[in-house]
Amino acid sequence: MLSQTVEYALRAMTHLAALPRDAAANSETIAARTRVPKGYLSKVLRDLVVAGLIDSRRGPSGGFALARPASEVSILDVVNAADPIRRIERCPLGNPAHVKLCPLHRRLDDSIAMIEREFARTSLAEVIETSVKSSDSCPSLVGLTVRAKPVARGKKA
């Protein structure tokens, strides 16, 4: 359901979210830690900068860093920056007589809406915190320090 671009964006963002506050990582380090091809990662990082989710810093200690705290960035923010989820807004068959969605497509769109709600209420900080506590942590998070507390469930991230 989610594209490879979204997967790569989520890996990069969780890696950056796990870095110490105000730390930056260069694209080579991010690519190696997240197992994302460097060329593809450059496109993903550009999309995340344009969306205002990360900042690009120049200089010897430069690289990429979160533009705001991990507790304020939702999974949906990352998804929408990389490759937004497409909702079903009209008949996929193009039938002009279908002014509202049929029961099948209404059910499918309701499921997509539920996924969007869950992504919107899950912050990067929450993912990092859960991953650090888990024994099967993502390779991109192993050995990194958590820098933010998770947002309480039910609040907009």
GUGU-144220 format. One record per atom (N, C-alpha, C, O): atom name; z, y, x. Coordinates in steps of 0.05 Angstrom, whole numbers, padded with zeros to 5 digits. Layout:
N
+-------+--------+--------+--------+
! atome !     pz !     py !     px !
+-------+--------+--------+--------+
!    CA !      Z !      Y !      X !
...
+-------+--------+--------+--------+
END
This chain:
157
+-------+--------+--------+--------+
! atome !     pz !     py !     px !
+-------+--------+--------+--------+
!     N !  00000 ! -00024 !  00016 !
!    CA !  00000 !  00000 !  00000 !
!     C !  00000 !  00025 !  00017 !
!     O ! -00014 !  00044 !  00011 !
!     N !  00016 !  00025 !  00039 !
!    CA !  00016 !  00048 !  00056 !
!     C ! -00004 !  00044 !  00079 !
!     O ! -00006 !  00021 !  00089 !
!     N ! -00017 !  00065 !  00088 !
!    CA ! -00037 !  00063 !  00108 !
!     C ! -00024 !  00059 !  00136 !
!     O !  00000 !  00063 !  00139 !
!     N ! -00041 !  00051 !  00155 !
!    CA ! -00032 !  00049 !  00183 !
!     C ! -00023 !  00076 !  00193 !
!     O ! -00004 !  00078 !  00209 !
!     N ! -00036 !  00098 !  00184 !
!    CA ! -00029 !  00125 !  00192 !
!     C !  00000 !  00131 !  00184 !
!     O !  00015 !  00143 !  00200 !
!     N !  00007 !  00124 !  00159 !
!    CA !  00034 !  00128 !  00150 !
!     C !  00054 !  00112 !  00166 !
!     O !  00075 !  00122 !  00174 !
!     N !  00048 !  00088 !  00172 !
!    CA !  00065 !  00071 !  00188 !
!     C !  00070 !  00084 !  00215 !
!     O !  00093 !  00085 !  00225 !
!     N !  00049 !  00093 !  00228 !
!    CA !  00052 !  00106 !  00254 !
!     C !  00068 !  00132 !  00252 !
!     O !  00085 !  00137 !  00270 !
!     N !  00063 !  00147 !  00232 !
!    CA !  00078 !  00172 !  00228 !
!     C !  00108 !  00167 !  00224 !
!     O !  00125 !  00181 !  00235 !
!     N !  00114 !  00146 !  00208 !
!    CA !  00142 !  00139 !  00204 !
!     C !  00155 !  00129 !  00230 !
!     O !  00178 !  00136 !  00235 !
!     N !  00141 !  00114 !  00246 !
!    CA !  00152 !  00105 !  00271 !
!     C !  00158 !  00129 !  00289 !
!     O !  00179 !  00130 !  00301 !
!     N !  00139 !  00147 !  00291 !
!    CA !  00142 !  00171 !  00308 !
!     C !  00165 !  00188 !  00299 !
!     O !  00182 !  00197 !  00315 !
!     N !  00167 !  00192 !  00273 !
!    CA !  00188 !  00209 !  00262 !
!     C !  00216 !  00196 !  00265 !
!     O !  00235 !  00210 !  00271 !
!     N !  00218 !  00170 !  00261 !
!    CA !  00244 !  00158 !  00265 !
!     C !  00252 !  00158 !  00295 !
!     O !  00276 !  00162 !  00301 !
!     N !  00232 !  00156 !  00312 !
!    CA !  00239 !  00158 !  00341 !
!     C !  00249 !  00186 !  00347 !
!     O !  00270 !  00189 !  00361 !
!     N !  00235 !  00206 !  00338 !
!    CA !  00244 !  00234 !  00343 !
!     C !  00271 !  00240 !  00330 !
!     O !  00287 !  00254 !  00341 !
!     N !  00275 !  00229 !  00306 !
!    CA !  00301 !  00233 !  00292 !
!     C !  00324 !  00221 !  00307 !
!     O !  00347 !  00231 !  00304 !
!     N !  00319 !  00200 !  00322 !
!    CA !  00341 !  00187 !  00336 !
!     C !  00348 !  00200 !  00363 !
!     O !  00368 !  00193 !  00375 !
!     N !  00331 !  00218 !  00372 !
!    CA !  00337 !  00231 !  00398 !
!     C !  00361 !  00250 !  00395 !
!     O !  00367 !  00259 !  00372 !
!     N !  00374 !  00256 !  00417 !
!    CA !  00396 !  00276 !  00415 !
!     C !  00386 !  00303 !  00406 !
!     O !  00362 !  00310 !  00409 !
!     N !  00403 !  00318 !  00393 !
!    CA !  00395 !  00345 !  00382 !
!     C !  00381 !  00361 !  00403 !
!     O !  00390 !  00363 !  00427 !
!     N !  00360 !  00374 !  00395 !
!    CA !  00344 !  00392 !  00412 !
!     C !  00329 !  00378 !  00434 !
!     O !  00317 !  00392 !  00451 !
!     N !  00329 !  00352 !  00435 !
!    CA !  00313 !  00338 !  00455 !
!     C !  00285 !  00335 !  00444 !
!     O !  00280 !  00334 !  00420 !
!     N !  00266 !  00334 !  00463 !
!    CA !  00238 !  00330 !  00456 !
!     C !  00227 !  00305 !  00471 !
!     O !  00239 !  00297 !  00491 !
!     N !  00206 !  00294 !  00461 !
!    CA !  00194 !  00271 !  00474 !
!     C !  00164 !  00277 !  00476 !
!     O !  00152 !  00287 !  00457 !
!     N !  00152 !  00269 !  00498 !
!    CA !  00123 !  00273 !  00501 !
!     C !  00108 !  00250 !  00487 !
!     O !  00120 !  00230 !  00480 !
!     N !  00082 !  00255 !  00483 !
!    CA !  00067 !  00235 !  00467 !
!     C !  00065 !  00208 !  00481 !
!     O !  00064 !  00188 !  00467 !
!     N !  00065 !  00208 !  00508 !
!    CA !  00064 !  00182 !  00522 !
!     C !  00089 !  00165 !  00516 !
!     O !  00088 !  00141 !  00512 !
!     N !  00112 !  00179 !  00517 !
!    CA !  00138 !  00165 !  00512 !
!     C !  00139 !  00155 !  00483 !
!     O !  00147 !  00133 !  00478 !
!     N !  00131 !  00172 !  00465 !
!    CA !  00131 !  00165 !  00436 !
!     C !  00113 !  00141 !  00432 !
!     O !  00120 !  00122 !  00419 !
!     N !  00089 !  00142 !  00444 !
!    CA !  00070 !  00120 !  00440 !
!     C !  00081 !  00094 !  00451 !
!     O !  00079 !  00073 !  00438 !
!     N !  00093 !  00095 !  00475 !
!    CA !  00104 !  00071 !  00487 !
!     C !  00128 !  00060 !  00470 !
!     O !  00129 !  00036 !  00465 !
!     N !  00146 !  00077 !  00462 !
!    CA !  00170 !  00068 !  00447 !
!     C !  00163 !  00058 !  00419 !
!     O !  00177 !  00040 !  00409 !
!     N !  00143 !  00069 !  00407 !
!    CA !  00137 !  00062 !  00379 !
!     C !  00113 !  00042 !  00377 !
!     O !  00107 !  00033 !  00355 !
!     N !  00101 !  00036 !  00400 !
!    CA !  00078 !  00018 !  00400 !
!     C !  00055 !  00028 !  00383 !
!     O !  00043 !  00013 !  00368 !
!     N !  00050 !  00054 !  00386 !
!    CA !  00027 !  00066 !  00372 !
!     C !  00007 !  00074 !  00393 !
!     O !  00014 !  00086 !  00413 !
!     N ! -00019 !  00068 !  00389 !
!    CA ! -00039 !  00076 !  00408 !
!     C ! -00039 !  00106 !  00413 !
!     O ! -00038 !  00121 !  00394 !
!     N ! -00040 !  00114 !  00438 !
!    CA ! -00038 !  00143 !  00446 !
!     C ! -00058 !  00160 !  00431 !
!     O ! -00052 !  00181 !  00421 !
!     N ! -00083 !  00151 !  00430 !
!    CA ! -00104 !  00167 !  00417 !
!     C ! -00098 !  00171 !  00387 !
!     O ! -00102 !  00193 !  00377 !
!     N ! -00090 !  00151 !  00374 !
!    CA ! -00083 !  00152 !  00345 !
!     C ! -00058 !  00169 !  00342 !
!     O ! -00057 !  00185 !  00323 !
!     N ! -00039 !  00166 !  00359 !
!    CA ! -00014 !  00181 !  00357 !
!     C ! -00019 !  00211 !  00359 !
!     O ! -00006 !  00227 !  00345 !
!     N ! -00038 !  00220 !  00375 !
!    CA ! -00044 !  00248 !  00377 !
!     C ! -00052 !  00260 !  00350 !
!     O ! -00044 !  00282 !  00343 !
!     N ! -00069 !  00245 !  00335 !
!    CA ! -00077 !  00254 !  00309 !
!     C ! -00053 !  00255 !  00290 !
!     O ! -00050 !  00275 !  00275 !
!     N ! -00036 !  00235 !  00291 !
!    CA ! -00013 !  00234 !  00274 !
!     C !  00006 !  00257 !  00280 !
!     O !  00016 !  00270 !  00262 !
!     N !  00011 !  00261 !  00306 !
!    CA !  00029 !  00283 !  00313 !
!     C !  00018 !  00310 !  00305 !
!     O !  00033 !  00328 !  00296 !
!     N ! -00008 !  00314 !  00307 !
!    CA ! -00020 !  00339 !  00298 !
!     C ! -00015 !  00343 !  00268 !
!     O ! -00008 !  00365 !  00260 !
!     N ! -00019 !  00322 !  00252 !
!    CA ! -00014 !  00324 !  00223 !
!     C !  00015 !  00331 !  00217 !
!     O !  00021 !  00346 !  00199 !
!     N !  00034 !  00320 !  00233 !
!    CA !  00062 !  00325 !  00229 !
!     C !  00069 !  00354 !  00237 !
!     O !  00087 !  00366 !  00224 !
!     N !  00056 !  00364 !  00257 !
!    CA !  00060 !  00392 !  00265 !
!     C !  00049 !  00411 !  00243 !
!     O !  00063 !  00429 !  00235 !
!     N !  00025 !  00405 !  00234 !
!    CA !  00013 !  00422 !  00213 !
!     C !  00031 !  00422 !  00188 !
!     O !  00033 !  00443 !  00174 !
!     N !  00043 !  00399 !  00181 !
!    CA !  00060 !  00397 !  00158 !
!     C !  00087 !  00411 !  00162 !
!     O !  00103 !  00413 !  00143 !
!     N !  00093 !  00419 !  00187 !
!    CA !  00118 !  00433 !  00192 !
!     C !  00142 !  00413 !  00196 !
!     O !  00165 !  00422 !  00194 !
!     N !  00136 !  00388 !  00200 !
!    CA !  00158 !  00368 !  00204 !
!     C !  00167 !  00366 !  00233 !
!     O !  00190 !  00360 !  00238 !
!     N !  00149 !  00371 !  00251 !
!    CA !  00156 !  00371 !  00280 !
!     C !  00145 !  00396 !  00293 !
!     O !  00127 !  00409 !  00283 !
!     N !  00157 !  00403 !  00316 !
!    CA !  00148 !  00425 !  00332 !
!     C !  00137 !  00414 !  00358 !
!     O !  00146 !  00393 !  00368 !
!     N !  00117 !  00428 !  00368 !
!    CA !  00106 !  00421 !  00394 !
!     C !  00116 !  00441 !  00414 !
!     O !  00113 !  00465 !  00410 !
!     N !  00128 !  00432 !  00436 !
!    CA !  00139 !  00449 !  00457 !
!     C !  00124 !  00446 !  00483 !
!     O !  00118 !  00423 !  00491 !
!     N !  00118 !  00468 !  00496 !
!    CA !  00104 !  00468 !  00522 !
!     C !  00125 !  00468 !  00544 !
!     O !  00148 !  00474 !  00541 !
!     N !  00115 !  00461 !  00568 !
!    CA !  00132 !  00463 !  00591 !
!     C !  00142 !  00436 !  00601 !
!     O !  00137 !  00415 !  00589 !
!     N !  00157 !  00436 !  00624 !
!    CA !  00166 !  00411 !  00636 !
!     C !  00185 !  00395 !  00618 !
!     O !  00184 !  00370 !  00620 !
!     N !  00200 !  00408 !  00602 !
!    CA !  00218 !  00393 !  00584 !
!     C !  00207 !  00394 !  00555 !
!     O !  00222 !  00390 !  00536 !
!     N !  00181 !  00398 !  00553 !
!    CA !  00168 !  00400 !  00527 !
!     C !  00162 !  00373 !  00515 !
!     O !  00171 !  00352 !  00524 !
!     N !  00147 !  00374 !  00494 !
!    CA !  00140 !  00351 !  00479 !
!     C !  00141 !  00357 !  00450 !
!     O !  00135 !  00379 !  00441 !
!     N !  00150 !  00337 !  00434 !
!    CA !  00152 !  00340 !  00405 !
!     C !  00181 !  00336 !  00397 !
!     O !  00196 !  00319 !  00408 !
!     N !  00190 !  00351 !  00377 !
!    CA !  00217 !  00348 !  00366 !
!     C !  00216 !  00355 !  00337 !
!     O !  00198 !  00368 !  00327 !
!     N !  00236 !  00345 !  00322 !
!    CA !  00238 !  00351 !  00294 !
!     C !  00240 !  00381 !  00290 !
!     O !  00254 !  00394 !  00305 !
!     N !  00227 !  00391 !  00269 !
!    CA !  00228 !  00419 !  00263 !
!     C !  00253 !  00426 !  00247 !
!     O !  00261 !  00449 !  00246 !
!     N !  00266 !  00406 !  00234 !
!    CA !  00291 !  00410 !  00220 !
!     C !  00307 !  00385 !  00222 !
!     O !  00297 !  00364 !  00231 !
!     N !  00332 !  00386 !  00214 !
!    CA !  00349 !  00362 !  00217 !
!     C !  00338 !  00338 !  00202 !
!     O !  00326 !  00340 !  00181 !
!     N !  00343 !  00314 !  00214 !
!    CA !  00334 !  00289 !  00202 !
!     C !  00345 !  00285 !  00173 !
!     O !  00332 !  00272 !  00157 !
!     N !  00368 !  00296 !  00168 !
!    CA !  00379 !  00294 !  00141 !
!     C !  00363 !  00310 !  00120 !
!     O !  00367 !  00306 !  00096 !
!     N !  00346 !  00328 !  00130 !
!    CA !  00330 !  00345 !  00112 !
!     C !  00301 !  00337 !  00110 !
!     O !  00285 !  00350 !  00098 !
!     N !  00294 !  00314 !  00122 !
!    CA !  00267 !  00304 !  00122 !
!     C !  00267 !  00277 !  00107 !
!     O !  00280 !  00258 !  00116 !
!     N !  00252 !  00276 !  00085 !
!    CA !  00251 !  00251 !  00070 !
!     C !  00228 !  00234 !  00079 !
!     O !  00209 !  00244 !  00092 !
!     N !  00229 !  00209 !  00073 !
!    CA !  00207 !  00191 !  00078 !
!     C !  00182 !  00201 !  00064 !
!     O !  00160 !  00199 !  00075 !
!     N !  00185 !  00211 !  00040 !
!    CA !  00163 !  00222 !  00025 !
!     C !  00150 !  00245 !  00039 !
!     O !  00126 !  00248 !  00039 !
!     N !  00166 !  00262 !  00052 !
!    CA !  00155 !  00284 !  00068 !
!     C !  00136 !  00274 !  00089 !
!     O !  00114 !  00285 !  00093 !
!     N !  00144 !  00253 !  00103 !
!    CA !  00127 !  00241 !  00124 !
!     C !  00102 !  00228 !  00112 !
!     O !  00080 !  00232 !  00122 !
!     N !  00106 !  00213 !  00091 !
!    CA !  00083 !  00201 !  00078 !
!     C !  00062 !  00222 !  00069 !
!     O !  00038 !  00219 !  00074 !
!     N !  00072 !  00243 !  00056 !
!    CA !  00054 !  00264 !  00046 !
!     C !  00040 !  00278 !  00069 !
!     O !  00017 !  00288 !  00066 !
!     N !  00053 !  00281 !  00092 !
!    CA !  00040 !  00294 !  00115 !
!     C !  00018 !  00276 !  00127 !
!     O ! -00002 !  00287 !  00136 !
!     N !  00023 !  00250 !  00127 !
!    CA !  00004 !  00232 !  00141 !
!     C ! -00019 !  00223 !  00122 !
!     O ! -00042 !  00224 !  00130 !
!     N ! -00012 !  00214 !  00099 !
!    CA ! -00032 !  00203 !  00080 !
!     C ! -00019 !  00200 !  00053 !
!     O ! -00008 !  00179 !  00047 !
!     N ! -00020 !  00221 !  00036 !
!    CA ! -00005 !  00221 !  00011 !
!     C ! -00012 !  00197 ! -00007 !
!     O ! -00035 !  00187 ! -00007 !
!     N !  00008 !  00188 ! -00021 !
!    CA !  00004 !  00166 ! -00041 !
!     C ! -00013 !  00177 ! -00064 !
!     O ! -00008 !  00199 ! -00074 !
!     N ! -00033 !  00162 ! -00071 !
!    CA ! -00050 !  00171 ! -00093 !
!     C ! -00040 !  00161 ! -00120 !
!     O ! -00036 !  00137 ! -00124 !
!     N ! -00036 !  00180 ! -00138 !
!    CA ! -00027 !  00173 ! -00165 !
!     C ! -00052 !  00167 ! -00182 !
!     O ! -00074 !  00176 ! -00176 !
!     N ! -00048 !  00153 ! -00204 !
!    CA ! -00069 !  00147 ! -00223 !
!     C ! -00068 !  00169 ! -00245 !
!     O ! -00049 !  00169 ! -00261 !
!     N ! -00087 !  00187 ! -00245 !
!    CA ! -00086 !  00209 ! -00263 !
!     C ! -00106 !  00207 ! -00286 !
!     O ! -00103 !  00220 ! -00307 !
!     N ! -00126 !  00190 ! -00282 !
!    CA ! -00146 !  00186 ! -00303 !
!     C ! -00156 !  00158 ! -00302 !
!     O ! -00150 !  00143 ! -00283 !
!     N ! -00172 !  00150 ! -00321 !
!    CA ! -00182 !  00123 ! -00323 !
!     C ! -00197 !  00116 ! -00297 !
!     O ! -00217 !  00129 ! -00291 !
!     N ! -00189 !  00095 ! -00282 !
!    CA ! -00203 !  00088 ! -00258 !
!     C ! -00232 !  00078 ! -00263 !
!     O ! -00248 !  00078 ! -00245 !
!     N ! -00238 !  00071 ! -00288 !
!    CA ! -00265 !  00062 ! -00295 !
!     C ! -00283 !  00086 ! -00303 !
!     O ! -00307 !  00082 ! -00307 !
!     N ! -00271 !  00110 ! -00304 !
!    CA ! -00286 !  00133 ! -00311 !
!     C ! -00294 !  00135 ! -00341 !
!     O ! -00313 !  00149 ! -00348 !
!     N ! -00280 !  00120 ! -00358 !
!    CA ! -00286 !  00120 ! -00386 !
!     C ! -00276 !  00146 ! -00399 !
!     O ! -00252 !  00150 ! -00400 !
!     N ! -00295 !  00163 ! -00408 !
!    CA ! -00286 !  00189 ! -00420 !
!     C ! -00270 !  00186 ! -00446 !
!     O ! -00256 !  00204 ! -00454 !
!     N ! -00272 !  00162 ! -00458 !
!    CA ! -00256 !  00158 ! -00483 !
!     C ! -00226 !  00153 ! -00477 !
!     O ! -00210 !  00156 ! -00494 !
!     N ! -00221 !  00147 ! -00452 !
!    CA ! -00193 !  00143 ! -00444 !
!     C ! -00180 !  00169 ! -00435 !
!     O ! -00181 !  00177 ! -00412 !
!     N ! -00169 !  00184 ! -00454 !
!    CA ! -00157 !  00210 ! -00448 !
!     C ! -00129 !  00207 ! -00437 !
!     O ! -00118 !  00225 ! -00425 !
!     N ! -00117 !  00184 ! -00441 !
!    CA ! -00092 !  00177 ! -00428 !
!     C ! -00095 !  00150 ! -00415 !
!     O ! -00113 !  00135 ! -00422 !
!     N ! -00077 !  00143 ! -00398 !
!    CA ! -00079 !  00118 ! -00383 !
!     C ! -00074 !  00094 ! -00402 !
!     O ! -00057 !  00096 ! -00419 !
!     N ! -00089 !  00073 ! -00397 !
!    CA ! -00084 !  00048 ! -00412 !
!     C ! -00058 !  00036 ! -00403 !
!     O ! -00046 !  00045 ! -00383 !
!     N ! -00047 !  00017 ! -00418 !
!    CA ! -00021 !  00005 ! -00411 !
!     C ! -00020 ! -00006 ! -00382 !
!     O !  00001 ! -00003 ! -00369 !
!     N ! -00041 ! -00018 ! -00373 !
!    CA ! -00041 ! -00029 ! -00346 !
!     C ! -00039 ! -00006 ! -00325 !
!     O ! -00021 ! -00007 ! -00308 !
!     N ! -00055 !  00014 ! -00328 !
!    CA ! -00055 !  00035 ! -00308 !
!     C ! -00031 !  00053 ! -00311 !
!     O ! -00021 !  00065 ! -00291 !
!     N ! -00020 !  00056 ! -00335 !
!    CA !  00005 !  00070 ! -00339 !
!     C !  00028 !  00056 ! -00324 !
!     O !  00044 !  00069 ! -00310 !
!     N !  00029 !  00029 ! -00326 !
!    CA !  00049 !  00013 ! -00312 !
!     C !  00047 !  00016 ! -00282 !
!     O !  00066 !  00019 ! -00268 !
!     N !  00022 !  00014 ! -00273 !
!    CA !  00017 !  00017 ! -00244 !
!     C !  00026 !  00045 ! -00234 !
!     O !  00039 !  00047 ! -00213 !
!     N !  00019 !  00066 ! -00249 !
!    CA !  00026 !  00093 ! -00241 !
!     C !  00057 !  00097 ! -00243 !
!     O !  00068 !  00111 ! -00226 !
!     N !  00070 !  00085 ! -00262 !
!    CA !  00099 !  00086 ! -00264 !
!     C !  00112 !  00073 ! -00239 !
!     O !  00132 !  00083 ! -00229 !
!     N !  00100 !  00052 ! -00229 !
!    CA !  00110 !  00039 ! -00205 !
!     C !  00106 !  00056 ! -00180 !
!     O !  00124 !  00058 ! -00163 !
!     N !  00084 !  00070 ! -00179 !
!    CA !  00079 !  00088 ! -00157 !
!     C !  00099 !  00111 ! -00158 !
!     O !  00110 !  00119 ! -00137 !
!     N !  00105 !  00121 ! -00182 !
!    CA !  00124 !  00143 ! -00185 !
!     C !  00152 !  00134 ! -00176 !
!     O !  00167 !  00149 ! -00164 !
!     N !  00159 !  00109 ! -00182 !
!    CA !  00185 !  00098 ! -00173 !
!     C !  00187 !  00097 ! -00143 !
!     O !  00207 !  00104 ! -00131 !
!     N !  00165 !  00089 ! -00130 !
!    CA !  00165 !  00088 ! -00101 !
!     C !  00167 !  00116 ! -00089 !
!     O !  00182 !  00120 ! -00070 !
!     N !  00153 !  00135 ! -00101 !
!    CA !  00156 !  00163 ! -00092 !
!     C !  00184 !  00173 ! -00094 !
!     O !  00194 !  00187 ! -00077 !
!     N !  00197 !  00167 ! -00117 !
!    CA !  00225 !  00176 ! -00120 !
!     C !  00243 !  00164 ! -00099 !
!     O !  00260 !  00179 ! -00088 !
!     N !  00240 !  00139 ! -00093 !
!    CA !  00257 !  00126 ! -00072 !
!     C !  00251 !  00138 ! -00045 !
!     O !  00270 !  00143 ! -00029 !
!     N !  00226 !  00143 ! -00038 !
!    CA !  00219 !  00156 ! -00013 !
!     C !  00231 !  00184 ! -00012 !
!     O !  00240 !  00192 !  00010 !
!     N !  00230 !  00199 ! -00034 !
!    CA !  00240 !  00226 ! -00034 !
!     C !  00270 !  00227 ! -00030 !
!     O !  00281 !  00246 ! -00019 !
!     N !  00284 !  00207 ! -00039 !
!    CA !  00314 !  00207 ! -00037 !
!     C !  00324 !  00193 ! -00012 !
!     O !  00348 !  00191 ! -00008 !
!     N !  00306 !  00184 !  00005 !
!    CA !  00314 !  00171 !  00030 !
!     C !  00307 !  00189 !  00054 !
!     O !  00283 !  00195 !  00058 !
!     N !  00327 !  00198 !  00068 !
!    CA !  00322 !  00215 !  00091 !
!     C !  00318 !  00199 !  00117 !
!     O !  00325 !  00175 !  00118 !
!     N !  00307 !  00212 !  00137 !
!    CA !  00304 !  00199 !  00163 !
!     C !  00331 !  00192 !  00174 !
!     O !  00335 !  00171 !  00187 !
!     N !  00351 !  00210 !  00170 !
!    CA !  00378 !  00205 !  00180 !
!     C !  00389 !  00179 !  00169 !
!     O !  00402 !  00164 !  00183 !
!     N !  00384 !  00175 !  00143 !
!    CA !  00394 !  00150 !  00131 !
!     C !  00381 !  00125 !  00143 !
!     O !  00394 !  00105 !  00147 !
!     N !  00355 !  00127 !  00148 !
!    CA !  00341 !  00105 !  00160 !
!     C !  00352 !  00099 !  00187 !
!     O !  00356 !  00076 !  00195 !
!     N !  00356 !  00120 !  00203 !
!    CA !  00367 !  00117 !  00230 !
!     C !  00394 !  00105 !  00229 !
!     O !  00400 !  00086 !  00244 !
!     N !  00412 !  00115 !  00212 !
!    CA !  00439 !  00105 !  00210 !
!     C !  00439 !  00076 !  00203 !
!     O !  00454 !  00060 !  00214 !
!     N !  00423 !  00068 !  00183 !
!    CA !  00422 !  00040 !  00174 !
!     C !  00411 !  00023 !  00197 !
!     O !  00421 !  00001 !  00201 !
!     N !  00391 !  00032 !  00211 !
!    CA !  00379 !  00017 !  00232 !
!     C !  00398 !  00013 !  00255 !
!     O !  00399 ! -00009 !  00267 !
!     N !  00413 !  00033 !  00263 !
!    CA !  00432 !  00031 !  00285 !
!     C !  00454 !  00010 !  00278 !
!     O !  00463 ! -00004 !  00296 !
!     N !  00462 !  00009 !  00253 !
!    CA !  00483 ! -00010 !  00245 !
!     C !  00472 ! -00038 !  00243 !
!     O !  00488 ! -00057 !  00244 !
!     N !  00446 ! -00041 !  00240 !
!    CA !  00434 ! -00067 !  00236 !
!     C !  00429 ! -00081 !  00262 !
!     O !  00425 ! -00068 !  00283 !
!     N !  00430 ! -00107 !  00262 !
!    CA !  00425 ! -00122 !  00287 !
!     C !  00396 ! -00125 !  00292 !
!     O !  00388 ! -00132 !  00314 !
!     N !  00379 ! -00120 !  00272 !
!    CA !  00350 ! -00122 !  00276 !
!     C !  00336 ! -00095 !  00276 !
!     O !  00318 ! -00090 !  00260 !
!     N !  00346 ! -00077 !  00293 !
!    CA !  00336 ! -00050 !  00295 !
!     C !  00307 ! -00049 !  00305 !
!     O !  00298 ! -00067 !  00319 !
!     N !  00293 ! -00028 !  00297 !
!    CA !  00266 ! -00023 !  00306 !
!     C !  00266 ! -00019 !  00337 !
!     O !  00285 ! -00006 !  00347 !
!     N !  00246 ! -00029 !  00351 !
!    CA !  00245 ! -00025 !  00380 !
!     C !  00246 !  00005 !  00387 !
!     O !  00257 !  00012 !  00408 !
!     N !  00235 !  00022 !  00371 !
!    CA !  00234 !  00051 !  00377 !
!     C !  00261 !  00064 !  00375 !
!     O !  00264 !  00087 !  00384 !
!     N !  00281 !  00050 !  00364 !
!    CA !  00307 !  00062 !  00360 !
!     C !  00328 !  00050 !  00379 !
!     O !  00350 !  00061 !  00381 !
!     N !  00322 !  00028 !  00391 !
!    CA !  00342 !  00014 !  00408 !
!     C !  00350 !  00033 !  00431 !
!     O !  00334 !  00044 !  00445 !
!     N !  00376 !  00035 !  00434 !
!    CA !  00388 !  00051 !  00456 !
!     C !  00388 !  00081 !  00452 !
!     O !  00396 !  00095 !  00470 !
!     N !  00380 !  00090 !  00429 !
!    CA !  00380 !  00119 !  00424 !
!     C !  00405 !  00127 !  00409 !
!     O !  00418 !  00111 !  00396 !
!     N !  00413 !  00152 !  00412 !
!    CA !  00437 !  00163 !  00399 !
!     C !  00429 !  00175 !  00372 !
!     O !  00409 !  00189 !  00370 !
!     N !  00444 !  00168 !  00352 !
!    CA !  00440 !  00181 !  00326 !
!     C !  00449 !  00209 !  00327 !
!     O !  00471 !  00215 !  00336 !
!     N !  00433 !  00228 !  00316 !
!    CA !  00441 !  00256 !  00318 !
!     C !  00448 !  00269 !  00292 !
!     O !  00456 !  00292 !  00292 !
!     N !  00445 !  00255 !  00270 !
!    CA !  00451 !  00267 !  00244 !
!     C !  00463 !  00247 !  00225 !
!     O !  00458 !  00223 !  00227 !
!     N !  00480 !  00256 !  00208 !
!    CA !  00492 !  00239 !  00187 !
!     C !  00473 !  00236 !  00164 !
!     O !  00457 !  00255 !  00159 !
!     N !  00472 !  00214 !  00150 !
!    CA !  00454 !  00211 !  00127 !
!     C !  00462 !  00228 !  00104 !
!     O !  00485 !  00236 !  00100 !
!     N !  00442 !  00235 !  00088 !
!    CA !  00447 !  00250 !  00063 !
!     C !  00458 !  00231 !  00043 !
!     O !  00450 !  00208 !  00042 !
!     N !  00477 !  00240 !  00026 !
!    CA !  00488 !  00223 !  00005 !
!     C !  00465 !  00214 ! -00014 !
!     O !  00448 !  00230 ! -00021 !
!     N !  00466 !  00189 ! -00022 !
!    CA !  00446 !  00179 ! -00040 !
!     C !  00445 !  00195 ! -00066 !
!     O !  00466 !  00204 ! -00075 !
!     N !  00422 !  00199 ! -00077 !
!    CA !  00419 !  00213 ! -00102 !
!     C !  00413 !  00243 ! -00098 !
!     O !  00404 !  00256 ! -00117 !
!     N !  00418 !  00253 ! -00074 !
!    CA !  00412 !  00281 ! -00069 !
!     C !  00384 !  00283 ! -00057 !
!     O !  00375 !  00264 ! -00043 !
!     N !  00370 !  00304 ! -00062 !
!    CA !  00343 !  00308 ! -00051 !
!     C !  00346 !  00311 ! -00021 !
!     O !  00361 !  00328 ! -00011 !
!     N !  00331 !  00296 ! -00006 !
!    CA !  00331 !  00297 !  00023 !
!     C !  00314 !  00319 !  00033 !
!     O !  00312 !  00323 !  00058 !
+-------+--------+--------+--------+
END
